[in-house]
Amino acid sequence: MLFEFHFVQHDKNFKIMNVKVFQFNPVGVNTYVVYDETKECTIIDAGCFYADEKEHLLNFILDNDLIVKHMINTHLHFDHVFGCNFISEQFGVVLEANDKDQFLLDQFDGQLRMFGFNPVGEAPKIGKVIKEGDMIEFGDQRFFVIHVPGHSPGSLVFYNEEEECLFAGDVLFRDSIGRTDLARGNHDELVAGIKSKLMTLPPETLVYSGHGPNTTVGYEKKHNPYLQ
C-alpha cells in the first residue's frame, strides 16, 4: 500500500509546532501527528489500516523520540479509527472522543460491511469523553474543542488559536463539507455549525481536513458553495 505524507511547520513567537500528515487506508484518511520542541505529541484520527501503514507511523514517532500524550478523534466513522487499538497498545494512551458517536463503535462491523470491508477485530473503546469547551494540552500547545455535529452527532474540531489552525475532520473540506447521508447525519445542522463556529474565526486560520488538501477559513467563506 502506497501512502503519502507531508510536513508543515508553524513558527509563531519562536515556538514551533510541527504537523506531520499521513494519508492512510483505502478511504484516504488524513492522520495527523502534531508535536513541538518539547517532543510531546498528539495523534489525530489514527486511520492506519495496513501493516506497513502502522509500521510507518510507529517508526516516525520512535525515530523522532516523540512522547504520545493524546490520541484524539474528530469523529468515530470506521475509517478514522482503524489504528486506534494499535496506538493504544503501543503507547498506552486511550481514545479521546465525543460519546455522541458511541453508536458508531457499537455498529462497527456494520459500518465495515456497508463499505465492503471484512471485520478487522474489536472496535476501539472511548477511554475519555471530550466535548465542546474542553482543552487538549501537550507541550506548549493547546487545542480548544469545538462541537460541530451534522456529519456525525459527535463531530469535533480542534482549534489552536495561537498557531492559527484547526483540525476539522470531516466537518469541512476545501470547496465542500462532510456528507450527511450517513447514520444520524443532518445537513442543516452541519452548515449552521460551520457558519456560526468556524466561519467566525480569523480568515487566515489554516484548516486541516480529514481527507484531501488543506484550506483556510477565508477561502471557504468566500468560495465554498455549501456556505453561500
ABEGO torsion letter per residue (X at the ends): XBBBBBBBBBBBGGBBBBBBBBBBEAAGBBBBBBBBAAGBBBBBGBABABAAAAAAAAAAAAAAGBBBABBBBABABAAAAAAAAAAAAAAGBBBBBBAAAAAAAAAAAAAAAAAGBBBAEBBBBBABBBBBGBBBBBEABBBBBBBBBGABAABBBBBBAAAGBBBAEAABBBGBBBBAABBGBBAAAAAAAAAAAAAABBAABBBBBABEBBBBAAAAAAABAAAX
